[in-house]
Amino acid sequence: MPNLFKPSIILEDIGPLLRYLPITLGIALVSIFFALLLGFIVAVIKINRVPVLEKIAAFYVSFMRGTPILVQLYLSYYGIPILLQYINFYFGMNLNINKVPNVVFVLVAFSLNEAAYASENIRAAILSVDKGQREAGLSIGMTTFQTYMEIIIPEALIVAIPSLGNELINMVKSTSLAFVCAVVEMTAQGKLLASRNVRYFEMYIALSLIYWAITFVLAKIFSLIERKLKRSEGRERSRA
């Protein structure tokens, strides 16, 4: 009977795969950073019903949430070079399209996609803060920016942490699609390694174990952060 499954190969595969873990985590962390910035801006625009921008924000969120991330990666991969060509033509610039790193296309797609989801989570978290808190801040002379930074965001963060943690976990798993833009991260490297010995099943078990371990650790970290924030909020309320 042929040796169809070799558990020992799983352990052999984990080491080479972990060498590409920094790329996977780097893509996820950079993408989530820009996604949270853009998501916060979109959320504030929608909450304050900024004319014109609110319509643009609504269309953006609807489009990004209504199309597959795989399609968005292809749009980024083929669309950014076309955009740069238009910029060169109409603005007389000389941007080198061929020198744009492939990872840029991945970061743009992931950031824009994640920002659409994060914006709704952030918006819901901000709206969960009592309106009286904002009014109190403005009444003592705080600017709108100060009110957001010192009152609204800290309280909204407690509500948003669980959903934002889930978003980061989903982002880590989504990095496995980066190979469509010719970026070699863990999954892409796994496919390359498995093609040498045709042990795809063992390789994908190794990959699944690594992703599972990462998401398990991230879930624990965010659970710890959430508990600390809640304890801190409780102490502040008891002092008040």
Residue pairs with C-beta under 8 A, 6 or more apart in sequence:
5 201
5 202
6 199
6 202
7 202
9 197
9 199
9 202
9 203
10 202
10 205
10 206
10 209
11 206
13 190
13 193
13 194
13 199
13 202
13 203
13 206
13 207
14 206
14 209
14 210
16 189
16 193
17 186
17 189
17 190
17 193
17 206
17 207
17 210
18 210
19 189
20 184
20 185
20 186
20 188
20 189
21 186
21 210
21 214
23 183
23 184
23 185
23 186
24 172
24 175
24 185
24 186
25 172
25 214
27 103
27 106
27 107
27 110
27 175
27 178
27 183
27 185
28 110
28 168
28 171
28 172
28 174
28 175
30 107
30 111
31 106
31 107
31 110
31 111
31 114
31 171
32 114
32 167
32 168
32 171
34 107
34 111
34 115
35 110
35 111
35 112
35 113
35 114
35 115
35 118
35 167
35 171
36 115
36 118
36 122
36 164
37 115
38 111
38 112
38 115
38 118
38 119
39 114
39 115
39 116
39 117
39 118
39 119
39 121
39 122
40 118
40 119
40 122
42 57
42 60
42 61
42 115
42 116
42 119
42 123
43 119
43 120
43 122
43 123
43 126
44 126
44 148
45 53
45 54
45 57
46 54
46 57
46 58
46 119
46 123
47 123
47 126
47 127
57 119
60 116
61 116
61 119
61 120
63 116
64 72
64 112
64 113
64 115
64 116
64 117
65 116
65 117
69 109
69 110
69 113
69 174
69 177
70 177
70 180
72 109
72 112
72 113
73 105
73 106
73 109
73 177
73 178
73 180
73 181
74 180
75 109
76 105
76 106
76 108
76 109
76 112
76 181
77 102
77 105
77 109
77 180
77 181
80 100
80 104
80 105
80 108
81 97
81 100
84 95
84 97
84 100
85 97
87 93
87 95
88 94
88 95
88 97
102 181
102 182
102 183
103 178
103 181
103 183
105 181
106 175
106 178
106 181
106 183
109 181
110 171
110 174
110 175
114 167
114 171
117 167
118 164
118 167
121 160
121 163
121 164
121 167
122 156
122 160
124 159
124 160
125 156
125 157
125 159
125 160
125 163
126 152
126 153
126 156
128 156
128 159
129 151
129 152
129 155
129 156
133 151
133 152
133 155
134 147
134 151
134 152
136 151
137 146
137 147
137 150
137 151
137 152
138 144
138 147
142 150
142 151
155 233
157 229
158 226
158 229
158 230
158 233
161 222
161 225
161 226
161 229
162 222
162 226
164 222
165 218
165 219
165 221
165 222
165 223
165 225
165 226
168 218
168 222
169 215
169 218
169 219
172 211
172 214
172 215
172 218
173 211
173 215
175 185
175 186
175 187
176 185
176 186
176 187
176 207
176 211
178 185
178 187
178 188
179 185
179 187
179 188
179 191
184 192
186 207
186 210
186 211
187 207
190 203
190 204
190 206
190 207
191 200
191 203
193 203
194 200
194 202
194 203
194 204
